[in-house]
Each structure stands twice: as C-alpha cells, then as structure tokens.
Amino acid sequence: MGTAVAVKIDTETKDRMKRLATAKRRSTHWLMKEAIGQYIEREEKRESFRQDALKAWDEYQATGLHVTAEEADAWLASWGNENELPVPVCHK
C-alpha cells in the first residue's frame, strides 16, 4: 500500500497528461507513478555515475595512475576486431 502525495501542476500539463493517459488506456495516476519511478531510477544511476567519477578522481589524485585518452581510444577501437588490443595498463 502506498502513501498519497499531492502535486500541483498547471492546467496545460494536466490536460496533456489526460490526453496521453487516454491514448495509452491508462489512468493519469498510473502515468504519474510511472514518470516518478523512471525519474528516480534515472537520477539514481546518474548519482551513482557521479560518485564513481569522484572516487576515480580521488584515486587518481592519490596514486597518479592513469591511461591516456589515446590509449583508451585505441583499445576501444580494437574491440571486436581480429587484432583486439589488451586492456591498457595504468601508469604514472
């Protein structure tokens, strides 16, 4: 069971939502739940990516280990080819 939450939206958005709900044969309630769920999932992934980037930056600052953009690009460009390159080794 969920908890009711009130959201104030402008008339144009409400009308657009009603039209979409009718076209999809869903309720406006379903559309709102779906939209909120998708937004939260997307933003959680974005925040996880941001946290991973900050962690990688901290690790680089502490160790100096890295691969150059050219090394990474060459490796990625070789994926799926007969002469696929090995993973580049981190260096200072």
Secondary structure in CASP SS format (residue, H / E / C, confidence):
PFRMAT SS
TARGET T0000
AUTHOR 0000-0000-0000
METHOD secondary structure of the structure
MODEL  1
M C 1.00
G C 1.00
T C 1.00
A C 1.00
V C 1.00
A C 1.00
V C 1.00
K C 1.00
I C 1.00
D C 1.00
T H 1.00
E H 1.00
T H 1.00
K H 1.00
D H 1.00
R H 1.00
M H 1.00
K H 1.00
R H 1.00
L H 1.00
A H 1.00
T H 1.00
A H 1.00
K H 1.00
R C 1.00
R C 1.00
S C 1.00
T H 1.00
H H 1.00
W H 1.00
L H 1.00
M H 1.00
K H 1.00
E H 1.00
A H 1.00
I H 1.00
G H 1.00
Q H 1.00
Y H 1.00
I H 1.00
E H 1.00
R H 1.00
E H 1.00
E H 1.00
K H 1.00
R H 1.00
E H 1.00
S H 1.00
F H 1.00
R H 1.00
Q H 1.00
D H 1.00
A H 1.00
L H 1.00
K H 1.00
A H 1.00
W H 1.00
D H 1.00
E H 1.00
Y H 1.00
Q H 1.00
A H 1.00
T H 1.00
G C 1.00
L C 1.00
H E 1.00
V C 1.00
T C 1.00
A H 1.00
E H 1.00
E H 1.00
A H 1.00
D H 1.00
A H 1.00
W H 1.00
L H 1.00
A H 1.00
S C 1.00
W C 1.00
G C 1.00
N C 1.00
E C 1.00
N C 1.00
E C 1.00
L C 1.00
P C 1.00
V C 1.00
P C 1.00
V C 1.00
C C 1.00
H E 1.00
K C 1.00
END
